[in-house]
Each structure stands twice: as C-alpha cells, then as structure tokens.
C-alpha cells in the first residue's frame, strides 16, 4: 500500500490574514485623518468665499447711492436679505432675517452710526477658520471700500448678554 503524501497547497494562514487586515486598518485610519483635514480646509475656503461674496454684494448694492457721505445708511439685515447680499445657502429665514454660516453660527451685517461703512460678524467659527479669515486681506485699511471690520466670534454681540 502506498502512503499518500500531502503537498502544501499554498493557502494563507490565519496569522498572515490577520497581518494583512491590520495593515489595511492602519492605512484606512491614516486616509480618514487626511480626508478630515481636506474637508476642514474646504469648509474654511467656502467660508472665505462667502465672506468675499457678502462684501462684494454689499458694495455693489450701495454703489449708486445718492447719499455719498452715508451710502450704507439704509442697510440693515432685512434690506440685506431683500437685496440678496447673502448667498442663498446661508439664508435660513428671510422674514426674520436669520443667516447661518457653515459652522452653524450666526452671521450679521451692521452699519456704523453715520452709515459711512459696514461691519460683518461671523459667529461660531473654529480657531483655524478664524485664523485663516483674519489673515486674509479684505481691504479694511482702504477707507473707500466701505468695509469697516470683520468680527469673528464677537462676544460683545452675543444675544446672551443683557
């Protein structure tokens, strides 16, 4: 009688499969971290684009104002919504003007007492977005632009203060 000799069939052992799965897990975690960074950067860039659009639309809406000393005197939140100054995706309620940014914080537009300039307020931004917005040149130093300041996470304007 002949003995049957088994040949090694070349299959993968359980240890090898666990090693492959652990490598795939590590690569997946690092890819997910990179994806989160890209999404955060995209959100910051979108917020900067929204601010730029608001500033541009505000200037365009009041460029032909008869009152040259106070071109933004008629600007308030209702007028801003009616004039489509804010991008559509930011307007939550147009009757009681409620404007929300990508981080679910309030957005407000104010004029100074004389109506000579305007101020934009963005609430609820994380630190990295605030730094990116603060380091962008918005032309605030140029008095002819109408933009007085961009305020980020301004505690003085919080509705909780009485």
Secondary structure, 3 states (H helix, E strand, C coil): CCCCCCCCCCCCCHHHHHHHHHHHHHHHHHHHHHHHHHHHHHHHHHHHHHHHHHHHHHHHHCCCCCCCCCCCCCCCHHHHHHCCCCCHHHEEECCCCEEECCCCCEEEEEECCCCCCEEEEECCCCHHHHHHHHCCCCCCCCHHHCEEEEEECCHHHCCCCC
